[in-house]
Amino acid sequence: MAVDDVDGTLAAIGPRLRAAREQHGATLAGVSCSTGISASTLSRIETGRRKPTLEVLLRLSKEYGVCLDELAGTAPAPAAEPRAMAPLSFGDDKAVLPLTRYVGGLHAHKHVLPALEDPPARPRQASHDGYEWLCVLYGRLWLALGDHDLVLTAGDVAEFDTRTPHGVANTSPGGPVEYLVMFGPQGERLRPRTP
């Protein structure tokens, strides 16, 4: 940490200590009695006219019920409450649950195709820039890849350049098919690692 950073951190501790004391509903005299630190010392620290020692910070941290990182302003930001991401749905009743929250680079989705009563027609194909990896979790997935037709079952994996026309359909009799898709920009590929 640079000297300027240390000075800035120390300068900000005083106002944080005052805020912690006020939030705790305590007076300087009350904190002085419970910690053994004189009220005048507490006042000078809060107004920035004195730098606190580690011993003083430890006592005040315990008194106010806050960690030293909070007093120094170096505590990590609290984690956001996890929010369930609503599945996206498409006209073909396919549900897509994003597994990554960012755009660009590699990203992943879980796809669920509902059960069909009638045998499906050959999947409609589309092409676009990118590279795709597909892994079937449950059921039977028909992957139409250019002129080739593949039926993938649980545990089967396919990877392909998405400039090749491709489409999928459920071939599971009476059940859904679930699969994972990882998609990356053109030229980006997964890098398998083995020991």
C-alpha positions as CSV (number, residue, x, y, z in Angstrom):
1,M,0.0,0.0,0.0
2,A,1.5,3.4,-1.0
3,V,2.1,6.1,1.7
4,D,-0.7,8.2,0.2
5,D,-3.1,5.2,0.5
6,V,-2.1,4.7,4.2
7,D,-2.6,8.4,5.0
8,G,-6.0,8.4,3.3
9,T,-7.1,5.3,5.1
10,L,-6.0,6.7,8.5
11,A,-7.7,10.0,7.8
12,A,-11.0,8.2,7.0
13,I,-10.9,6.2,10.2
14,G,-11.9,9.1,12.5
15,P,-15.2,9.8,10.7
16,R,-15.9,6.0,10.5
17,L,-15.4,5.7,14.3
18,R,-17.7,8.7,14.9
19,A,-20.4,7.1,12.7
20,A,-20.0,3.7,14.4
21,R,-20.3,5.4,17.9
22,E,-23.4,7.3,16.8
23,Q,-24.9,4.3,15.2
24,H,-24.2,2.4,18.5
25,G,-26.0,5.3,20.3
26,A,-23.0,5.9,22.6
27,T,-21.5,9.2,23.9
28,L,-17.8,9.9,24.1
29,A,-18.1,9.8,27.9
30,G,-19.8,6.4,27.8
31,V,-17.3,4.9,25.4
32,S,-14.5,6.3,27.5
33,C,-15.9,4.6,30.6
34,S,-16.3,1.2,28.9
35,T,-13.0,1.2,27.0
36,G,-10.6,3.1,29.3
37,I,-9.7,5.5,26.5
38,S,-10.1,9.1,27.5
39,A,-12.9,11.1,26.0
40,S,-10.5,13.8,24.8
41,T,-8.4,11.1,23.0
42,L,-11.6,9.7,21.4
43,S,-12.6,13.2,20.3
44,R,-9.2,13.9,18.7
45,I,-9.2,10.6,16.9
46,E,-12.7,11.2,15.5
47,T,-11.8,14.7,14.3
48,G,-8.5,13.5,12.7
49,R,-6.2,15.4,15.1
50,R,-4.7,12.2,16.4
51,K,-3.9,8.8,14.7
52,P,-5.3,5.8,16.6
53,T,-3.0,3.0,17.7
54,L,-3.8,-0.6,17.0
55,E,-4.7,-1.1,20.7
56,V,-7.2,1.7,20.5
57,L,-8.7,0.4,17.2
58,L,-9.0,-3.1,18.7
59,R,-10.8,-1.8,21.8
60,L,-13.2,0.4,19.7
61,S,-13.8,-2.3,17.2
62,K,-14.9,-4.6,20.0
63,E,-17.0,-1.9,21.6
64,Y,-18.9,-1.0,18.4
65,G,-19.1,-4.6,17.1
66,V,-17.4,-3.8,13.8
67,C,-14.3,-5.4,12.3
68,L,-11.1,-3.6,11.7
69,D,-11.6,-3.8,7.9
70,E,-14.8,-1.9,8.3
71,L,-13.1,0.8,10.3
72,A,-10.3,1.1,7.8
73,G,-12.7,1.0,4.8
74,T,-11.0,-2.1,3.4
75,A,-13.8,-4.6,4.0
76,P,-15.0,-6.4,0.8
77,A,-18.3,-5.3,-0.5
78,P,-21.1,-7.5,0.8
79,A,-22.2,-10.2,-1.5
80,A,-25.4,-9.5,-3.3
81,E,-28.3,-11.6,-2.4
82,P,-28.5,-14.5,-4.8
83,R,-31.4,-14.0,-7.2
84,A,-32.8,-16.8,-9.2
85,M,-32.5,-15.9,-12.8
86,A,-35.8,-16.3,-14.6
87,P,-35.7,-18.7,-17.5
88,L,-36.1,-17.2,-20.9
89,S,-38.7,-18.8,-23.1
90,F,-39.0,-19.0,-26.8
91,G,-41.9,-19.7,-29.2
92,D,-41.0,-23.4,-29.4
93,D,-41.6,-23.7,-25.6
94,K,-37.9,-24.1,-25.0
95,A,-36.8,-22.7,-21.6
96,V,-33.3,-21.3,-21.4
97,L,-31.7,-20.6,-18.0
98,P,-28.6,-18.3,-18.2
99,L,-25.8,-19.7,-16.0
100,T,-23.5,-16.7,-16.6
101,R,-24.5,-13.1,-15.9
102,Y,-22.1,-11.3,-18.3
103,V,-22.2,-10.6,-22.0
104,G,-19.2,-11.4,-24.2
105,G,-16.6,-14.1,-23.9
106,L,-17.7,-17.6,-23.0
107,H,-21.1,-17.9,-21.5
108,A,-23.3,-20.9,-20.5
109,H,-27.0,-21.7,-20.6
110,K,-29.1,-24.7,-19.5
111,H,-31.8,-25.5,-22.1
112,V,-34.9,-27.6,-21.5
113,L,-37.0,-28.8,-24.4
114,P,-40.5,-30.0,-23.3
115,A,-41.8,-33.5,-24.1
116,L,-43.6,-33.8,-27.5
117,E,-46.6,-35.9,-28.2
118,D,-45.8,-36.3,-31.9
119,P,-42.5,-37.2,-33.5
120,P,-40.7,-33.9,-34.3
121,A,-39.9,-32.6,-37.8
122,R,-36.2,-32.1,-38.7
123,P,-35.0,-29.2,-36.6
124,R,-35.0,-25.7,-38.3
125,Q,-31.3,-24.7,-38.7
126,A,-29.6,-21.4,-38.2
127,S,-26.0,-20.3,-38.4
128,H,-24.0,-17.4,-36.8
129,D,-20.5,-16.5,-35.8
130,G,-19.2,-18.4,-32.7
131,Y,-18.3,-21.8,-31.4
132,E,-20.6,-24.0,-29.3
133,W,-20.2,-26.9,-26.9
134,L,-23.3,-28.9,-26.0
135,C,-23.7,-31.6,-23.3
136,V,-26.9,-33.6,-22.8
137,L,-27.9,-34.0,-19.2
138,Y,-31.2,-35.9,-19.6
139,G,-33.2,-37.3,-22.4
140,R,-32.5,-37.7,-26.2
141,L,-31.5,-34.6,-28.3
142,W,-31.6,-34.5,-32.0
143,L,-28.8,-32.3,-33.3
144,A,-29.1,-31.4,-37.0
145,L,-25.7,-30.2,-38.0
146,G,-25.5,-29.2,-41.6
147,D,-26.3,-32.4,-43.5
148,H,-25.7,-34.6,-40.5
149,D,-28.2,-35.8,-38.0
150,L,-27.0,-36.9,-34.6
151,V,-29.1,-38.3,-31.6
152,L,-27.3,-37.5,-28.4
153,T,-28.2,-39.0,-25.0
154,A,-27.2,-38.2,-21.4
155,G,-23.5,-37.7,-21.2
156,D,-22.9,-37.1,-24.9
157,V,-21.1,-34.0,-25.9
158,A,-20.8,-32.2,-29.2
159,E,-18.8,-29.2,-30.3
160,F,-19.1,-27.2,-33.5
161,D,-18.5,-24.0,-35.3
162,T,-21.8,-22.2,-35.3
163,R,-21.3,-20.9,-38.8
164,T,-22.4,-24.5,-39.7
165,P,-26.2,-24.5,-39.9
166,H,-27.5,-26.2,-36.7
167,G,-30.7,-26.9,-34.9
168,V,-32.0,-29.2,-32.1
169,A,-35.2,-31.0,-31.2
170,N,-36.4,-33.4,-28.5
171,T,-36.7,-37.0,-29.5
172,S,-37.4,-38.3,-26.0
173,P,-40.7,-40.2,-26.0
174,G,-42.9,-38.6,-23.4
175,G,-40.1,-36.7,-21.5
176,P,-38.2,-33.5,-21.7
177,V,-34.6,-33.2,-22.8
178,E,-32.1,-31.0,-20.8
179,Y,-28.8,-29.9,-22.0
180,L,-26.0,-27.4,-21.3
181,V,-24.7,-25.0,-23.9
182,M,-21.4,-23.1,-23.7
183,F,-21.0,-20.5,-26.4
184,G,-17.9,-18.5,-27.3
185,P,-17.0,-15.9,-29.8
186,Q,-15.5,-17.0,-33.1
187,G,-12.1,-18.5,-32.6
188,E,-12.4,-19.0,-28.9
189,R,-12.2,-22.6,-27.9
190,L,-12.3,-24.6,-24.6
191,R,-8.9,-25.7,-23.4
192,P,-9.1,-29.3,-22.0
193,R,-6.5,-29.8,-19.2
194,T,-5.4,-33.3,-18.2
195,P,-2.8,-34.2,-15.5
